[in-house]
Amino acid sequence: MRTLKLVAVSAGLSVPSSTRLLADRLAEAVRGTLAERDVEVQVRVVELRELAVPIANHLVTGFPAPALGEAIEAVTEADGLIAVTPVFKASYSGLFKSFFDLTEPDALTGKPVLIAATGGTARHSLVLEHALRPLFAHLRALVVPTAVYAASEDWGGTGDTLTDTLPVRIGRAGGELAGLMAAGAARTPELVHAAAIG
């Protein structure tokens, strides 16, 4: 079997960044699950903070700088995508949205995507359902059922009967994305339909 490509897009702005940390943990969960199935995976993390100026320039000129063009190509060619944003004003960040605005209209069609977000309080967790999931549905991506939100208290928290701990949610979401990647759902319409209704 060929090596699968997994790309994690992190829109974190600080260094260190809890958004990048969540992206790394999700990527490791996917890689670990695929390794258990004897499937090799190549992981790449795209840090949007490093591409902020090229993204702005591309929006006004229509021409991507080489590094930005590479990042967009990596996302387009990935077998699976992890998209993680900090929450700003109850939604995804402008940098996050601007990056995906620059992808081709059909670039994510049928592509398995895991959505995740970070924020200071659990009250913003619905951003996953009212902002991120609709965005990727519009892009015709196949979004896995489990989305992961990490508030400040989740790092090391105990969770509850409804949300579980952050590591449990990461493991579940990573397993779902790994399953779709291994099945080749991004390239098989029948599997995309089955996963969507299953």
Backbone as a printed PyTorch tensor [residue, N CA C, xyz], in Angstrom:
tensor([[[  0.8390,  -1.2050,   0.0000],
         [  0.0000,   0.0000,   0.0000],
         [  0.8690,   1.2490,   0.0000]],

        [[  0.4330,   2.2520,  -0.7610],
         [  1.2070,   3.4840,  -0.8200],
         [  1.1470,   4.2170,   0.5160]],

        [[  2.0740,   5.1330,   0.7080],
         [  2.0840,   5.9620,   1.9080],
         [  0.9920,   7.0130,   1.7960]],

        [[  0.1430,   7.0970,   2.8090],
         [ -0.9240,   8.0900,   2.8150],
         [ -0.3840,   9.4340,   3.3040]],

        [[ -0.9900,  10.4990,   2.8240],
         [ -0.5690,  11.8460,   3.2040],
         [ -1.6120,  12.4770,   4.1240]],

        [[ -1.1550,  12.8870,   5.2930],
         [ -2.0050,  13.5710,   6.2600],
         [ -1.4670,  14.9800,   6.4650]],

        [[ -2.3280,  15.9750,   6.3000],
         [ -1.9250,  17.3630,   6.5060],
         [ -2.7590,  17.9480,   7.6410]],

        [[ -2.0900,  18.5760,   8.5920],
         [ -2.7560,  19.2800,   9.6820],
         [ -2.5380,  20.7720,   9.4970]],

        [[ -3.6320,  21.5200,   9.3940],
         [ -3.5610,  22.9710,   9.2530],
         [ -3.8360,  23.5920,  10.6150]],

        [[ -2.8720,  24.3500,  11.1230],
         [ -2.9930,  25.0000,  12.4290],
         [ -3.0130,  26.5110,  12.2490]],

        [[ -4.0590,  27.1510,  12.7810],
         [ -4.1810,  28.6070,  12.6650],
         [ -3.8020,  29.3160,  13.9590]],

        [[ -3.0740,  28.6520,  14.8210],
         [ -2.6340,  29.2760,  16.0620],
         [ -1.6960,  30.4460,  15.8000]],

        [[ -1.7610,  31.4560,  16.6520],
         [ -0.9630,  32.6580,  16.4500],
         [  0.1970,  32.7940,  17.4300]],

        [[  0.1080,  32.1560,  18.5700],
         [  1.1360,  32.3170,  19.5960],
         [  2.1740,  31.2070,  19.5080]],

        [[  3.2760,  31.4090,  20.2090],
         [  4.3300,  30.3930,  20.2970],
         [  4.7590,  30.2810,  21.7510]],

        [[  4.5240,  29.1390,  22.4190],
         [  3.8480,  27.9580,  21.8940],
         [  2.3430,  28.1960,  21.7460]],

        [[  1.6970,  27.3160,  21.0060],
         [  0.2860,  27.4860,  20.6890],
         [ -0.5060,  26.2470,  21.0880]],

        [[ -1.5890,  26.4340,  21.8270],
         [ -2.4470,  25.2900,  22.1650],
         [ -3.1140,  24.7430,  20.9060]],

        [[ -3.3260,  25.6000,  19.9110],
         [ -3.9000,  25.1470,  18.6450],
         [ -2.9400,  24.1960,  17.9380]],

        [[ -1.6620,  24.5560,  17.9030],
         [ -0.6620,  23.6600,  17.3000],
         [ -0.5350,  22.3750,  18.1120]],

        [[ -0.5810,  22.4840,  19.4230],
         [ -0.4900,  21.2960,  20.2720],
         [ -1.6390,  20.3390,  19.9820]],

        [[ -2.8570,  20.8790,  19.8330],
         [ -4.0000,  20.0280,  19.5240],
         [ -3.8350,  19.3970,  18.1450]],

        [[ -3.3600,  20.1680,  17.1760],
         [ -3.1330,  19.6280,  15.8380],
         [ -2.1320,  18.4730,  15.8830]],

        [[ -1.0560,  18.6430,  16.6350],
         [ -0.0370,  17.5930,  16.7470],
         [ -0.6020,  16.3340,  17.3890]],

        [[ -1.4070,  16.5040,  18.4350],
         [ -1.9620,  15.3340,  19.1240],
         [ -2.9680,  14.5980,  18.2510]],

        [[ -3.7470,  15.3450,  17.4990],
         [ -4.6940,  14.7080,  16.5810],
         [ -3.9550,  13.9600,  15.4780]],

        [[ -2.9150,  14.5750,  14.9390],
         [ -2.1260,  13.9220,  13.8950],
         [ -1.4780,  12.6410,  14.4140]],

        [[ -0.9910,  12.6670,  15.6360],
         [ -0.3760,  11.4800,  16.2190],
         [ -1.4110,  10.3800,  16.4380]],

        [[ -2.6400,  10.7630,  16.8100],
         [ -3.7080,   9.7720,  16.9860],
         [ -4.0320,   9.0940,  15.6640]],

        [[ -4.0740,   9.8700,  14.5940],
         [ -4.3400,   9.3010,  13.2670],
         [ -3.1830,   8.4050,  12.8450]],

        [[ -1.9630,   8.9090,  13.0030],
         [ -0.7900,   8.1290,  12.6080],
         [ -0.7070,   6.8250,  13.3830]],

        [[ -0.9750,   6.8960,  14.6890],
         [ -0.9100,   5.7030,  15.5110],
         [ -1.9460,   4.6620,  15.1150]],

        [[ -3.1530,   5.1000,  14.8250],
         [ -4.2070,   4.1690,  14.4110],
         [ -3.8670,   3.5170,  13.0830]],

        [[ -3.3460,   4.3010,  12.1400],
         [ -2.9680,   3.7340,  10.8470],
         [ -1.7820,   2.7860,  10.9890]],

        [[ -0.8610,   3.0950,  11.8890],
         [  0.2870,   2.2100,  12.1080],
         [ -0.1730,   0.8430,  12.6090]],

        [[ -1.2180,   0.8520,  13.4600],
         [ -1.7710,  -0.4180,  13.9480],
         [ -2.3420,  -1.2520,  12.8130]],

        [[ -2.7080,  -0.6180,  11.7200],
         [ -3.2440,  -1.3150,  10.5450],
         [ -2.1710,  -1.5370,   9.4860]],

        [[ -0.9070,  -1.3130,   9.8660],
         [  0.2270,  -1.4710,   8.9530],
         [  0.1200,  -0.5470,   7.7490]],

        [[ -0.3990,   0.6520,   7.9920],
         [ -0.5020,   1.6580,   6.9380],
         [  0.4630,   2.7850,   7.2730]],

        [[  1.3460,   3.0910,   6.3490],
         [  2.2910,   4.1750,   6.5670],
         [  1.6290,   5.5100,   6.2500]],

        [[  1.9900,   6.5290,   7.0150],
         [  1.4140,   7.8540,   6.7960],
         [  2.5090,   8.9120,   6.9200]],

        [[  2.4760,   9.8410,   6.0080],
         [  3.3990,  10.9840,   6.0240],
         [  2.6250,  12.1810,   6.5610]],

        [[  3.1080,  12.7660,   7.6550],
         [  2.4050,  13.8630,   8.3110],
         [  3.1030,  15.1840,   8.0100]],

        [[  2.3110,  16.1780,   7.6280],
         [  2.8340,  17.5320,   7.4390],
         [  1.9340,  18.5030,   8.1840]],

        [[  2.5250,  19.4270,   8.9110],
         [  1.7700,  20.4700,   9.6040],
         [  1.9820,  21.7910,   8.8740]],

        [[  0.8900,  22.4470,   8.5370],
         [  0.9390,  23.7680,   7.9090],
         [  0.5950,  24.8020,   8.9680]],

        [[  1.5670,  25.6290,   9.3090],
         [  1.3810,  26.7020,  10.2930],
         [  0.9610,  27.9760,   9.5670]],

        [[ -0.2990,  28.3620,   9.6980],
         [ -0.7850,  29.5370,   8.9820],
         [ -0.1490,  30.8310,   9.4890]],

        [[  0.2900,  30.8490,  10.7340],
         [  0.9510,  32.0360,  11.2880],
         [  2.1520,  32.4280,  10.4240]],

        [[  2.8620,  31.4410,   9.9350],
         [  4.0440,  31.7020,   9.1090],
         [  3.6750,  32.1490,   7.7030]],

        [[  2.4020,  31.9830,   7.3150],
         [  1.9620,  32.3140,   5.9610],
         [  1.0130,  33.5070,   5.9340]],

        [[  0.9030,  34.2200,   7.0560],
         [ -0.0870,  35.2990,   7.1550],
         [  0.1080,  36.3710,   6.0830]],

        [[  1.3360,  36.8260,   5.8960],
         [  1.5990,  37.8720,   4.8920],
         [  1.3770,  37.3430,   3.4770]],

        [[  1.9050,  36.1620,   3.1170],
         [  1.6180,  35.6240,   1.7820],
         [  0.1200,  35.4190,   1.5240]],

        [[ -0.6400,  35.0190,   2.5640],
         [ -2.0850,  34.8540,   2.3880],
         [ -2.7280,  36.1950,   2.0540]],

        [[ -2.3580,  37.2370,   2.8010],
         [ -2.9140,  38.5690,   2.5490],
         [ -2.5410,  39.0570,   1.1530]],

        [[ -1.2930,  38.8570,   0.7640],
         [ -0.8490,  39.2840,  -0.5700],
         [ -1.5920,  38.5460,  -1.6760]],

        [[ -1.8110,  37.2390,  -1.4710],
         [ -2.5150,  36.4340,  -2.4780],
         [ -3.9570,  36.9110,  -2.6380]],

        [[ -4.5760,  37.2970,  -1.5290],
         [ -5.9640,  37.7550,  -1.5900],
         [ -6.1100,  39.0130,  -2.4570]],

        [[ -5.0900,  39.8640,  -2.4510],
         [ -5.2010,  41.1270,  -3.1960],
         [ -4.5160,  41.0760,  -4.5660]],

        [[ -3.5950,  40.1360,  -4.7660],
         [ -2.9000,  40.0700,  -6.0530],
         [ -3.3260,  38.8900,  -6.9090]],

        [[ -3.8130,  37.8320,  -6.2410],
         [ -4.1940,  36.6370,  -6.9810],
         [ -3.0410,  35.7040,  -7.2880]],

        [[ -1.8690,  36.0120,  -6.7410],
         [ -0.6970,  35.1810,  -7.0020],
         [ -0.1010,  34.6880,  -5.6800]],

        [[ -0.0020,  33.3650,  -5.4860],
         [  0.5570,  32.8520,  -4.2350],
         [  2.0790,  32.8560,  -4.2400]],

        [[  2.6700,  33.1960,  -3.1040],
         [  4.1060,  33.0300,  -2.9270],
         [  4.4150,  31.5290,  -2.9280]],

        [[  5.6630,  31.1490,  -3.2310],
         [  5.9940,  29.7170,  -3.3140],
         [  5.6050,  28.9140,  -2.0730]],

        [[  5.8900,  29.4330,  -0.8810],
         [  5.5800,  28.6830,   0.3430],
         [  4.0790,  28.4780,   0.4920]],

        [[  3.2960,  29.4980,   0.1680],
         [  1.8400,  29.3760,   0.2550],
         [  1.3230,  28.4210,  -0.8080]],

        [[  1.8530,  28.5250,  -2.0090],
         [  1.4530,  27.6030,  -3.0620],
         [  1.7190,  26.1600,  -2.6870]],

        [[  2.8620,  25.9220,  -2.0370],
         [  3.2010,  24.5770,  -1.5550],
         [  2.2090,  24.0870,  -0.5220]],

        [[  1.8270,  24.9760,   0.4020],
         [  0.8900,  24.5950,   1.4560],
         [ -0.4770,  24.2600,   0.8730]],

        [[ -0.9410,  25.0620,  -0.0640],
         [ -2.2310,  24.8020,  -0.6970],
         [ -2.1870,  23.4830,  -1.4680]],

        [[ -1.0800,  23.2400,  -2.1530],
         [ -0.9240,  21.9850,  -2.8930],
         [ -0.9280,  20.7880,  -1.9450]],

        [[ -0.2610,  20.9300,  -0.7980],
         [ -0.2300,  19.8340,   0.1790],
         [ -1.6310,  19.5030,   0.6790]],

        [[ -2.4230,  20.5300,   0.9640],
         [ -3.7990,  20.3140,   1.4180],
         [ -4.6210,  19.6510,   0.3210]],

        [[ -4.4550,  20.1150,  -0.8940],
         [ -5.2230,  19.5850,  -2.0240],
         [ -4.9010,  18.1170,  -2.2790]],

        [[ -3.6310,  17.7360,  -2.1290],
         [ -3.2100,  16.3750,  -2.4450],
         [ -3.2940,  15.4170,  -1.2570]],

        [[ -3.6530,  15.9170,  -0.0910],
         [ -3.6890,  15.0750,   1.1110],
         [ -4.7790,  14.0080,   1.0230]],

        [[ -4.5060,  12.8640,   1.6400],
         [ -5.5230,  11.8170,   1.7640],
         [ -6.4400,  12.0850,   2.9450]],

        [[ -5.9850,  12.9080,   3.8640],
         [ -6.7870,  13.2870,   5.0260],
         [ -6.3180,  14.6260,   5.5430]],

        [[ -7.2460,  15.3970,   6.1190],
         [ -6.9330,  16.7440,   6.5690],
         [ -7.4260,  16.9570,   7.9960]],

        [[ -6.5810,  17.5770,   8.8070],
         [ -6.9550,  18.0370,  10.1440],
         [ -6.9340,  19.5550,  10.1040]],

        [[ -8.0290,  20.1920,  10.4930],
         [ -8.1300,  21.6540,  10.4430],
         [ -8.4360,  22.1770,  11.8350]],

        [[ -7.4960,  22.9580,  12.3920],
         [ -7.6220,  23.4270,  13.7720],
         [ -7.4890,  24.9430,  13.8240]],

        [[ -8.4380,  25.5890,  14.4870],
         [ -8.4050,  27.0450,  14.5930],
         [ -8.6590,  27.4870,  16.0300]],

        [[ -8.0690,  28.5920,  16.4470],
         [ -8.5110,  29.2070,  17.7080],
         [ -9.8450,  29.8920,  17.4580]],

        [[-10.5990,  30.0850,  18.5140],
         [-11.8990,  30.7550,  18.3910],
         [-11.7210,  32.2480,  18.6170]],

        [[-12.1700,  33.0420,  17.6450],
         [-12.1880,  34.4970,  17.7560],
         [-13.5980,  34.9910,  17.4740]],

        [[-14.1640,  35.7630,  18.3910],
         [-15.5040,  36.3240,  18.1960],
         [-16.5150,  35.2380,  17.8500]],

        [[-16.4460,  34.1230,  18.5790],
         [-17.3960,  33.0100,  18.4550],
         [-17.3410,  32.3130,  17.0960]],

        [[-16.2040,  32.3980,  16.3880],
         [-16.0810,  31.7200,  15.1060],
         [-14.6120,  31.3790,  14.8390]],

        [[-14.3460,  30.8220,  13.6670],
         [-12.9600,  30.5410,  13.2950],
         [-12.2320,  31.8540,  13.0520]],

        [[-10.9200,  31.8010,  13.0640],
         [-10.1320,  33.0170,  12.8760],
         [-10.1810,  33.4700,  11.4190]],

        [[ -9.9420,  34.7610,  11.1990],
         [ -9.9070,  35.2860,   9.8490],
         [ -8.7880,  34.6730,   9.0290]],

        [[ -7.6530,  34.4040,   9.6600],
         [ -6.5240,  33.7820,   8.9760],
         [ -6.8950,  32.3900,   8.4760]],

        [[ -7.5860,  31.6400,   9.3100],
         [ -8.0430,  30.2930,   8.9680],
         [ -8.9690,  30.3430,   7.7550]],

        [[ -9.9780,  31.2180,   7.8150],
         [-10.9340,  31.3310,   6.7090],
         [-10.2520,  31.8110,   5.4450]],

        [[ -9.3440,  32.7740,   5.5580],
         [ -8.6700,  33.3060,   4.3790],
         [ -7.8710,  32.2320,   3.6590]],

        [[ -7.2210,  31.3520,   4.4210],
         [ -6.4570,  30.2840,   3.7930],
         [ -7.3600,  29.3810,   2.9680]],

        [[ -8.4750,  28.9550,   3.5430],
         [ -9.3530,  28.0520,   2.8090],
         [-10.1050,  28.7580,   1.6930]],

        [[-10.2310,  30.0880,   1.7810],
         [-10.7870,  30.8580,   0.6630],
         [ -9.9020,  30.7590,  -0.5690]],

        [[ -8.6130,  30.4730,  -0.3660],
         [ -7.6710,  30.4400,  -1.4750],
         [ -7.5810,  29.0740,  -2.1550]],

        [[ -8.2310,  28.0690,  -1.6040],
         [ -8.2150,  26.7530,  -2.2420],
         [ -9.2010,  26.7450,  -3.4020]],

        [[ -8.9620,  25.8840,  -4.3700],
         [ -9.8730,  25.7470,  -5.5020],
         [-11.2290,  25.2340,  -5.0230]],

        [[-12.3070,  25.5890,  -5.7270],
         [-13.6610,  25.2280,  -5.2710],
         [-13.8710,  23.7400,  -5.0140]],

        [[-13.2160,  22.8710,  -5.8070],
         [-13.4170,  21.4330,  -5.6450],
         [-12.2350,  20.7400,  -4.9760]],

        [[-11.3270,  21.5080,  -4.3850],
         [-10.0940,  20.9340,  -3.8370],
         [-10.3460,  19.9500,  -2.7020]],

        [[-11.4080,  20.1690,  -1.9330],
         [-11.6680,  19.3150,  -0.7720],
         [-12.8470,  18.3680,  -0.9910]],

        [[-13.3780,  18.2910,  -2.2000],
         [-14.5240,  17.4360,  -2.4700],
         [-14.2270,  15.9780,  -2.1120]],

        [[-15.0090,  15.4120,  -1.2070],
         [-14.8430,  14.0190,  -0.8100],
         [-13.6640,  13.7420,   0.0880]],

        [[-12.9200,  14.7710,   0.4720],
         [-11.7240,  14.5490,   1.2890],
         [-12.1000,  14.4000,   2.7590]],

        [[-11.6160,  13.3570,   3.4410],
         [-11.8790,  13.2120,   4.8750],
         [-11.2230,  14.3360,   5.6710]],

        [[-12.0110,  14.9830,   6.5280],
         [-11.5190,  16.1170,   7.3020],
         [-11.9370,  15.9710,   8.7560]],

        [[-10.9980,  16.2290,   9.6420],
         [-11.2600,  16.2770,  11.0870],
         [-11.1870,  17.7480,  11.4940]],

        [[-12.2650,  18.2670,  12.0910],
         [-12.2710,  19.6700,  12.5110],
         [-12.0500,  19.7610,  14.0140]],

        [[-11.3390,  20.8230,  14.4120],
         [-11.0440,  21.0190,  15.8340],
         [-10.8310,  22.4990,  16.1000]],

        [[-10.9750,  22.8840,  17.3640],
         [-10.8080,  24.2870,  17.7390],
         [-10.3330,  24.3770,  19.1820]],

        [[ -9.7290,  25.5180,  19.4970],
         [ -9.2800,  25.7890,  20.8650],
         [ -9.8370,  27.1280,  21.3160]],

        [[-10.0240,  27.2570,  22.6200],
         [-10.5310,  28.5140,  23.1630],
         [-10.3390,  28.5670,  24.6580]],

        [[-10.5830,  29.7340,  25.2180],
         [-10.3650,  29.9240,  26.6400],
         [-11.4610,  29.3560,  27.5120]],

        [[-12.6470,  29.1320,  26.9490],
         [-13.7760,  28.6410,  27.7280],
         [-14.5830,  27.6410,  26.9230]],

        [[-15.1770,  26.6980,  27.6270],
         [-15.9860,  25.6740,  26.9690],
         [-17.2450,  26.2450,  26.3280]],

        [[-17.6150,  27.4710,  26.6800],
         [-18.8370,  28.0660,  26.1350],
         [-18.7570,  28.2730,  24.6290]],

        [[-17.5480,  28.2450,  24.0710],
         [-17.4020,  28.4440,  22.6220],
         [-17.3530,  27.1300,  21.8440]],

        [[-17.6240,  26.0100,  22.4940],
         [-17.4550,  24.7160,  21.8240],
         [-18.3930,  24.5210,  20.6370]],

        [[-19.5310,  25.2110,  20.6210],
         [-20.4600,  25.0560,  19.5070],
         [-19.9360,  25.6590,  18.2110]],

        [[-18.8100,  26.3500,  18.2690],
         [-18.2070,  26.8670,  17.0460],
         [-17.9430,  25.7440,  16.0470]],

        [[-17.7000,  24.5500,  16.5630],
         [-17.4470,  23.4130,  15.6890],
         [-18.6480,  23.1040,  14.8120]],

        [[-19.8520,  23.2290,  15.4040],
         [-21.0570,  22.8520,  14.6790],
         [-21.6910,  24.0000,  13.9090]],

        [[-21.5570,  25.2350,  14.4160],
         [-22.2280,  26.3290,  13.7110],
         [-21.3060,  27.0950,  12.7650]],

        [[-20.0050,  26.8120,  12.7980],
         [-19.0790,  27.5170,  11.9120],
         [-18.2080,  26.5590,  11.0990]],

        [[-17.4390,  25.6900,  11.7670],
         [-16.5020,  24.8480,  11.0280],
         [-17.1900,  23.7680,  10.2010]],

        [[-18.1370,  23.0540,  10.7870],
         [-18.7720,  21.9730,  10.0220],
         [-19.4950,  22.5110,   8.7840]],

        [[-20.2580,  23.6150,   8.8960],
         [-20.8820,  24.1660,   7.6870],
         [-19.8630,  24.6190,   6.6350]],

        [[-18.7380,  25.1770,   7.0740],
         [-17.7170,  25.6150,   6.1300],
         [-17.2230,  24.4510,   5.2890]],

        [[-16.8760,  23.3400,   5.9410],
         [-16.3400,  22.2110,   5.2000],
         [-17.4240,  21.4230,   4.4720]],

        [[-18.6630,  21.5010,   4.9400],
         [-19.7740,  20.9270,   4.1810],
         [-19.9480,  21.6960,   2.8690]],

        [[-19.8140,  23.0190,   2.9420],
         [-19.8960,  23.8450,   1.7430],
         [-18.7920,  23.4850,   0.7490]],

        [[-17.6170,  23.1360,   1.2680],
         [-16.5020,  22.7340,   0.4170],
         [-16.6060,  21.2750,  -0.0180]],

        [[-17.7060,  20.6240,   0.3620],
         [-18.0250,  19.2340,  -0.0030],
         [-17.0100,  18.2270,   0.5300]],

        [[-16.4090,  18.5630,   1.6690],
         [-15.5150,  17.6150,   2.3370],
         [-16.3400,  16.6110,   3.1320]],

        [[-15.7140,  15.5040,   3.4780],
         [-16.3560,  14.4910,   4.3150],
         [-15.8430,  14.6730,   5.7370]],

        [[-16.6150,  15.3620,   6.5730],
         [-16.1820,  15.6950,   7.9320],
         [-16.5140,  14.5330,   8.8630]],

        [[-15.5220,  14.0770,   9.6290],
         [-15.7530,  12.9490,  10.5330],
         [-16.7380,  13.3490,  11.6300]],

        [[-17.4800,  12.3870,  12.1850],
         [-18.5200,  12.7090,  13.1750],
         [-18.0110,  13.4120,  14.4190]],

        [[-16.8500,  12.9870,  14.9230],
         [-16.3420,  13.5650,  16.1640],
         [-15.4720,  14.7740,  15.8830]],

        [[-15.9360,  15.9510,  16.3530],
         [-15.1320,  17.1690,  16.2970],
         [-14.5390,  17.3810,  17.6890]],

        [[-13.3830,  18.0210,  17.7570],
         [-12.6850,  18.1570,  19.0470],
         [-12.5070,  19.6300,  19.3980]],

        [[-13.0370,  19.9990,  20.5540],
         [-12.8370,  21.3490,  21.0760],
         [-12.0430,  21.2380,  22.3700]],

        [[-11.0210,  22.0710,  22.5090],
         [-10.1980,  22.0550,  23.7160],
         [-10.2120,  23.4300,  24.3610]],

        [[-10.8910,  23.5330,  25.5020],
         [-10.8480,  24.7530,  26.3000],
         [ -9.6370,  24.6880,  27.2220]],

        [[ -9.3370,  25.7970,  27.8530],
         [ -8.1620,  25.8480,  28.7290],
         [ -8.2000,  24.7540,  29.7930]],

        [[ -9.4050,  24.5160,  30.3490],
         [ -9.5090,  23.5360,  31.4300],
         [ -9.4280,  22.0910,  30.9460]],

        [[ -9.5180,  21.8680,  29.6270],
         [ -9.4710,  20.5010,  29.0980],
         [ -8.0670,  19.9070,  29.1380]],

        [[ -7.0740,  20.7620,  29.1250],
         [ -5.7030,  20.2420,  29.1610],
         [ -5.4230,  19.7240,  30.5620]],

        [[ -5.5650,  18.4030,  30.7150],
         [ -5.3820,  17.7800,  32.0140],
         [ -6.6660,  17.6300,  32.7920]],

        [[ -7.8050,  18.0420,  32.2000],
         [ -9.0850,  17.9290,  32.8850],
         [ -9.6200,  16.5090,  32.8700]],

        [[-10.6730,  16.2780,  33.6590],
         [-11.2250,  14.9360,  33.7960],
         [-12.4200,  14.6890,  32.8940]],

        [[-12.9710,  15.7410,  32.2730],
         [-14.1230,  15.5520,  31.4100],
         [-15.3620,  15.2030,  32.2010]],

        [[-16.4080,  14.7780,  31.4860],
         [-17.6440,  14.3550,  32.1480],
         [-18.2790,  13.2550,  31.3170]],

        [[-19.4660,  12.7860,  31.7400],
         [-20.0830,  11.6400,  31.0710],
         [-20.4950,  11.9500,  29.6390]],

        [[-20.6640,  13.2140,  29.3030],
         [-21.0850,  13.5740,  27.9550],
         [-19.9000,  13.8770,  27.0340]],

        [[-18.8760,  14.5130,  27.5530],
         [-17.7820,  14.9530,  26.6940],
         [-16.5380,  14.0650,  26.7660]],

        [[-16.3910,  13.2380,  27.8000],
         [-15.1730,  12.4560,  28.0100],
         [-13.9780,  13.3890,  28.1930]],

        [[-12.8210,  12.7930,  28.3940],
         [-11.6100,  13.6000,  28.5350],
         [-11.1060,  13.9950,  27.1480]],

        [[-10.2550,  15.0000,  27.1050],
         [ -9.6860,  15.4240,  25.8300],
         [ -8.9380,  14.2850,  25.1350]],

        [[ -8.1000,  13.5100,  25.8410],
         [ -7.4260,  12.4000,  25.1610],
         [ -8.3870,  11.3760,  24.5490]],

        [[ -9.5110,  11.1230,  25.2200],
         [-10.5010,  10.1790,  24.6750],
         [-11.1090,  10.7300,  23.3930]],

        [[-11.4520,  12.0140,  23.4000],
         [-12.0370,  12.6360,  22.2060],
         [-11.0310,  12.6770,  21.0640]],

        [[ -9.7720,  12.9780,  21.3840],
         [ -8.7330,  12.9740,  20.3630],
         [ -8.5840,  11.5870,  19.7480]],

        [[ -8.5670,  10.5720,  20.5840],
         [ -8.4280,   9.2030,  20.0950],
         [ -9.5920,   8.7790,  19.2140]],

        [[-10.8060,   9.1440,  19.6190],
         [-11.9850,   8.7770,  18.8400],
         [-11.9760,   9.4700,  17.4780]],

        [[-11.7160,  10.7760,  17.4840],
         [-11.7020,  11.5290,  16.2290],
         [-10.5760,  11.0450,  15.3120]],

        [[ -9.4050,  10.8100,  15.9000],
         [ -8.2890,  10.3120,  15.1030],
         [ -8.5810,   8.9640,  14.4800]],

        [[ -9.2620,   8.1080,  15.2300],
         [ -9.6330,   6.8020,  14.7030],
         [-10.6110,   6.9040,  13.5470]],

        [[-11.5390,   7.8550,  13.6470],
         [-12.5180,   8.0390,  12.5690],
         [-11.8370,   8.5220,  11.2890]],

        [[-10.9230,   9.4820,  11.4230],
         [-10.2260,   9.9800,  10.2390],
         [ -9.3220,   8.9010,   9.6560]],

        [[ -8.6320,   8.1720,  10.5130],
         [ -7.7600,   7.0930,  10.0410],
         [ -8.5550,   6.0520,   9.2710]],

        [[ -9.7550,   5.7240,   9.7500],
         [-10.5870,   4.7350,   9.0730],
         [-10.9740,   5.1670,   7.6770]],

        [[-11.3490,   6.4280,   7.5320],
         [-11.7250,   6.9280,   6.2160],
         [-10.5170,   7.0050,   5.2830]],

        [[ -9.3840,   7.4060,   5.8340],
         [ -8.1790,   7.4640,   4.9990],
         [ -7.7800,   6.0690,   4.5200]],

        [[ -7.8090,   5.0990,   5.4170],
         [ -7.4170,   3.7400,   5.0620],
         [ -8.3710,   3.1370,   4.0420]],

        [[ -9.6320,   3.4920,   4.1330],
         [-10.6300,   2.9530,   3.2120],
         [-10.5840,   3.6290,   1.8510]],

        [[ -9.8550,   4.7470,   1.7620],
         [ -9.7990,   5.4660,   0.5000],
         [-11.1090,   6.1710,   0.2000]],

        [[-11.7990,   6.6220,   1.2640],
         [-13.1110,   7.2170,   1.0780],
         [-13.0660,   8.4850,   0.2450]],

        [[-11.9280,   9.1810,   0.2500],
         [-11.8380,  10.4290,  -0.5170],
         [-11.9290,  10.1770,  -2.0170]],

        [[-11.7010,   8.9310,  -2.4250],
         [-11.6980,   8.6390,  -3.8590],
         [-12.7970,   7.6730,  -4.2580]],

        [[-13.6500,   7.2640,  -3.2870],
         [-14.6810,   6.2790,  -3.5740],
         [-16.0420,   6.8280,  -3.1940]],

        [[-16.8430,   7.2850,  -4.1500],
         [-18.1370,   7.8970,  -3.8410],
         [-19.0440,   6.9950,  -3.0200]],

        [[-19.0190,   5.6570,  -3.2650],
         [-19.9020,   4.7660,  -2.5210],
         [-19.5670,   4.7810,  -1.0330]],

        [[-18.2690,   4.8070,  -0.6990],
         [-17.8630,   4.8330,   0.6930],
         [-18.1730,   6.1660,   1.3240]],

        [[-18.0290,   7.2450,   0.5700],
         [-18.3700,   8.5660,   1.0810],
         [-19.8360,   8.6020,   1.4650]],

        [[-20.6960,   8.0520,   0.5950],
         [-22.1300,   8.0530,   0.8810],
         [-22.4320,   7.1840,   2.0860]],

        [[-21.8010,   6.0050,   2.1590],
         [-22.0580,   5.0930,   3.2780],
         [-21.6290,   5.7110,   4.5910]],

        [[-20.4770,   6.3770,   4.6070],
         [-19.9840,   7.0040,   5.8370],
         [-20.8860,   8.1580,   6.2410]],

        [[-21.4010,   8.8820,   5.2580],
         [-22.2340,  10.0360,   5.5580],
         [-23.5560,   9.6540,   6.1980]],

        [[-24.1020,   8.4710,   5.8000],
         [-25.4030,   8.0850,   6.3470],
         [-25.2650,   7.0990,   7.4910]],

        [[-24.0190,   6.5710,   7.6850],
         [-23.8260,   5.5500,   8.6950],
         [-23.6130,   6.1040,  10.0510]]])
